[in-house]
Amino acid sequence: MPRLPDPAAALPVVVTRPLQQAQAFASRVEAIGRRAEIFPLLAIEPVDDVSGLRAVLGRLHEFALAVFVSPNAIDAVFRLLAGWPAALPIGIVGEGSRAALRAHGVDEGNAVIFAPAGEGKMDSEELLKSLPLAGLRGRRVLIVRGQSGRDFLSEALQEQGIEIEHVTAYRRLAPPLDERNRAQLLALADGGGDWVVTSSEALRNLLEMTRLAGGDDRVVKLQRQRIFVSHHRIACTAQSLGFCSVILAGSGDERLIAALQSSP
């Protein structure tokens, strides 16, 4: 008998990362035989005035560690730098940030890089466990982030007697709802898809955009679709927002791709 087609394989995998990072993951989705559809739920824009960021980068020698909260933070900084000072260690949260550093010529061969060591969890809590806290006490740590961010790492480091300085490198915005993406969103809500979401903020934007585009009926349709997420915090957000089928894959593209392959 002929093999019946897999109904899940007919659904698109909706890649919701900012446009700057979406295509690389979409290519990996296509490589496993799934159709990728890019629908960014966050727009990344430079800050209006980079003078504050430039000023901080001009005194990197004052810091004992620089933590980048995302690949976007790395890209924003390296647009303004000719190179990274080898004496300044770097802290990162995920594998996407490691790849972004490599793209700018920075890796373990020419820099000290601290990152989460645990399997499956890539977040600030795990990064904290990898940091040499005793050597950082009484010194200053720079955290490079968007216009806002979680305070866990800052508070935890301050509790250890470490001075924290934040600098805003980029802005995260909800994409404007225009004629093109409104039609795309309504088609996805009606036709179904497997959504890959790596930010709680993006999930909230998705529901708001869907409500604006198609009303509560489309929201209900969307909530019945599968959401693949990278962190338990995002999974909790998805469930609290009414999504019925939330699959926690774990951090990193490898785990997200594996979850897409193994989910019927």
Phi, psi and omega per residue, in radians:
M1 nan 2.512 3.095
P2 -1.155 2.562 -3.135
R3 -1.288 2.285 3.125
L4 -1.262 2.490 3.127
P5 -1.164 2.561 3.086
D6 -1.333 2.048 -3.092
P7 -1.088 -0.562 3.137
A8 -1.170 -0.620 -3.102
A9 -1.137 -0.392 3.128
A10 -1.337 -0.338 3.130
L11 -1.380 2.500 3.051
P12 -1.268 2.660 2.934
V13 -1.657 2.048 -3.055
V14 -1.591 2.012 -3.123
V15 -1.626 2.028 -2.954
T16 -1.876 0.130 -3.135
R17 -1.165 2.811 3.017
P18 -0.942 2.610 -3.023
L19 -0.929 -0.583 -3.105
Q20 -1.089 -0.502 -3.107
Q21 -1.946 -0.038 -2.972
A22 -1.303 -0.669 -2.965
Q23 -1.160 -0.670 -3.118
A24 -1.075 -0.753 3.127
F25 -1.235 -0.644 3.106
A26 -1.045 -0.647 3.119
S27 -1.131 -0.643 3.117
R28 -1.208 -0.627 3.078
V29 -1.107 -0.795 3.123
E30 -1.084 -0.576 -3.105
A31 -1.167 -0.383 3.107
I32 -1.683 0.185 3.055
G33 1.551 0.207 3.091
R34 -1.808 2.641 3.084
R35 -1.497 2.185 3.138
A36 -1.716 2.418 3.039
E37 -2.231 2.155 -3.080
I38 -1.556 2.154 3.076
F39 -2.452 1.521 -3.082
P40 -1.086 2.377 3.077
L41 -1.863 -0.051 3.029
L42 -2.375 2.453 3.009
A43 -1.924 2.276 -3.139
I44 -1.806 2.179 3.141
E45 -2.280 2.621 3.071
P46 -1.169 2.725 3.032
V47 -1.160 2.673 -3.098
D48 -1.118 -0.608 -3.079
D49 -2.249 1.988 -3.103
V50 -1.617 0.132 -3.079
S51 -1.111 -0.650 3.121
G52 -1.151 -0.722 3.102
L53 -1.139 -0.754 3.111
R54 -1.049 -0.707 -3.112
A55 -1.100 -0.742 3.124
V56 -1.139 -0.741 -3.131
L57 -1.141 -0.394 3.096
G58 -1.339 -0.153 3.119
R59 -2.273 0.681 3.106
L60 -1.052 -0.416 -3.141
H61 -1.115 -0.258 -3.127
E62 -1.385 -0.218 -2.987
F63 -1.840 2.592 3.082
A64 -1.622 -0.245 -3.110
L65 -2.848 2.490 3.010
A66 -2.104 2.163 -3.136
V67 -1.863 2.220 3.051
F68 -1.808 2.194 -3.060
V69 -1.427 -0.223 -3.061
S70 -2.883 2.886 3.019
P71 -1.032 -0.569 3.134
N72 -1.108 -0.655 3.101
A73 -1.120 -0.714 3.122
I74 -1.103 -0.847 -3.113
D75 -1.073 -0.714 -3.122
A76 -1.115 -0.691 -3.135
V77 -1.237 -0.792 -3.044
F78 -1.270 -0.252 2.985
R79 -1.149 -0.399 -3.067
L80 -1.865 -0.043 -3.074
L81 -2.033 2.490 3.027
A82 -1.379 -0.480 -3.137
G83 -3.026 2.878 -3.103
W84 -1.664 2.343 3.101
P85 -1.159 2.117 -3.041
A86 -1.082 -0.432 -3.086
A87 -1.369 -0.179 -3.075
L88 -1.774 1.936 3.097
P89 -1.128 2.746 -3.096
I90 -2.126 2.444 3.000
G91 -1.977 2.343 3.102
I92 -2.330 2.838 -3.076
V93 -1.826 -0.652 -3.016
G94 -2.331 3.015 3.137
E95 -1.194 -0.469 3.067
G96 -1.084 -0.643 3.102
S97 -1.222 -0.631 3.090
R98 -1.099 -0.727 3.108
A99 -1.140 -0.660 3.117
A100 -1.132 -0.703 3.078
L101 -1.073 -0.784 3.134
R102 -1.035 -0.665 3.137
A103 -1.094 -0.434 3.107
H104 -1.750 0.230 3.046
G105 1.451 0.338 -3.110
V106 -2.045 2.193 3.061
D107 -2.629 -2.992 -3.079
E108 -1.146 -0.249 3.116
G109 -1.333 -0.398 -3.121
N110 -2.284 0.160 3.119
A111 -2.701 2.691 2.998
V112 -1.545 2.108 -3.074
I113 -2.146 2.136 3.059
F114 -1.758 2.344 -3.123
A115 -2.605 2.823 3.076
P116 -0.991 2.410 -3.128
A117 -1.773 -0.273 -3.069
G118 -1.283 2.607 3.083
E119 -1.348 2.257 2.986
G120 1.562 -0.365 3.140
K121 -2.081 2.159 3.111
M122 -2.276 1.596 -3.118
D123 -2.652 -3.112 -3.079
S124 -1.098 -0.616 3.133
E125 -1.082 -0.744 3.137
E126 -1.270 -0.617 3.069
L127 -1.070 -0.736 -3.135
L128 -0.975 -0.677 -3.118
K129 -1.133 -0.440 -3.071
S130 -1.587 -0.156 -3.037
L131 -1.455 2.549 3.076
P132 -1.411 1.345 -2.979
L133 -1.046 -0.691 -3.116
A134 -1.049 -0.684 -3.133
G135 -1.336 -0.235 -3.136
L136 -1.663 -0.247 -3.091
R137 -1.075 2.346 -3.125
G138 1.406 0.037 -3.129
R139 -2.016 -3.139 -3.029
R140 -1.987 2.376 3.111
V141 -2.064 2.349 3.091
L142 -1.711 2.278 3.050
I143 -1.999 2.057 -3.114
V144 -1.743 2.133 -2.998
R145 -2.592 -3.077 3.020
G146 -1.368 -2.881 -3.051
Q147 -1.210 -0.199 3.041
S148 -2.737 2.975 -3.140
G149 -3.058 3.021 3.094
R150 -1.136 2.567 -3.100
D151 -1.727 0.002 -3.036
F152 -0.963 -0.926 -3.044
L153 -1.119 -0.743 3.130
S154 -1.032 -0.848 -3.105
E155 -1.138 -0.716 -3.125
A156 -1.130 -0.707 3.130
L157 -1.204 -0.701 3.118
Q158 -1.113 -0.610 3.091
E159 -1.119 -0.389 3.114
Q160 -1.582 0.135 3.134
G161 1.400 0.449 -3.124
I162 -1.862 2.316 -3.140
E163 -1.428 2.376 -3.070
I164 -2.025 2.408 2.975
E165 -2.268 2.299 3.101
H166 -1.812 2.593 2.975
V167 -2.405 2.377 3.141
T168 -1.546 2.142 -3.084
A169 -1.869 -0.352 -3.091
Y170 -2.793 2.975 3.093
R171 -2.049 2.473 3.022
R172 -1.878 2.185 -3.099
L173 -2.276 2.686 2.972
A174 -1.276 2.324 3.131
P175 -1.071 2.495 3.073
P176 -1.152 2.542 3.128
L177 -1.590 1.823 3.140
D178 -1.923 -3.091 -3.062
E179 -1.087 -0.671 -3.076
R180 -1.210 -0.930 -3.064
N181 -1.329 -0.366 3.024
R182 -1.113 -0.811 3.131
A183 -1.117 -0.690 3.122
Q184 -1.118 -0.745 -3.119
L185 -1.153 -0.739 3.128
L186 -1.124 -0.680 3.117
A187 -1.139 -0.669 3.112
L188 -1.216 -0.695 3.117
A189 -1.101 -0.694 -3.103
D190 -1.377 -0.669 -3.036
G191 -1.580 -0.380 3.126
G192 1.608 2.741 3.116
G193 -3.007 2.885 2.984
D194 -1.766 1.979 -3.033
W195 -1.639 2.282 3.057
V196 -1.856 2.000 -3.032
V197 -2.218 2.220 -3.079
T198 -2.097 0.458 3.126
S199 -2.741 2.329 3.064
S200 -1.130 -0.647 3.104
E201 -1.065 -0.693 3.108
A202 -1.103 -0.690 3.102
L203 -1.057 -0.769 3.125
R204 -1.128 -0.677 3.084
N205 -1.093 -0.680 -3.130
L206 -1.045 -0.819 -3.133
L207 -1.141 -0.731 -3.119
E208 -1.152 -0.745 3.119
M209 -1.112 -0.689 3.139
T210 -1.159 -0.708 3.129
R211 -1.110 -0.742 3.135
L212 -1.182 -0.644 -3.059
A213 -1.352 -0.678 -2.988
G214 -2.434 0.084 3.097
G215 1.394 -3.079 -3.032
D216 -1.139 -0.522 3.140
D217 -1.091 -0.718 3.115
R218 -1.215 -0.601 3.091
V219 -1.056 -0.777 3.140
V220 -1.085 -0.741 3.081
K221 -1.031 -0.750 -3.119
L222 -1.139 -0.714 -3.106
Q223 -1.119 -0.300 3.122
R224 -1.536 -0.131 -3.105
Q225 -1.530 2.821 -3.087
R226 -1.396 2.406 3.096
I227 -2.088 2.109 3.064
F228 -1.744 2.150 -3.057
V229 -2.189 2.832 -3.005
S230 -1.809 -0.099 -3.034
H231 -2.633 2.573 -3.107
H232 -1.092 -0.513 3.119
R233 -1.151 -0.692 3.107
I234 -1.216 -0.650 3.086
A235 -1.051 -0.756 3.119
C236 -1.110 -0.708 3.100
T237 -1.081 -0.784 -3.136
A238 -1.042 -0.779 -3.140
Q239 -1.143 -0.682 3.134
S240 -1.189 -0.415 3.125
L241 -1.574 0.061 3.014
G242 1.682 0.159 3.095
F243 -1.305 2.339 -3.008
C244 -1.583 -0.473 -3.044
S245 -2.203 1.612 -3.076
V246 -1.979 2.136 -3.097
I247 -1.967 2.014 3.130
L248 -1.532 1.870 -3.071
A249 -1.529 -0.552 -3.000
G250 1.809 2.911 -3.042
S251 -1.342 2.612 3.067
G252 1.718 2.559 -3.102
D253 -1.104 -0.607 -3.132
E254 -1.020 -0.770 -3.109
R255 -1.230 -0.639 3.104
L256 -1.144 -0.750 3.117
I257 -1.140 -0.731 3.122
A258 -1.072 -0.707 3.135
A259 -1.143 -0.678 3.096
L260 -1.122 -0.668 -3.133
Q261 -1.234 -0.610 -3.024
S262 -1.588 -0.183 -3.115
S263 -1.539 2.112 -3.099
P264 -1.191 nan nan
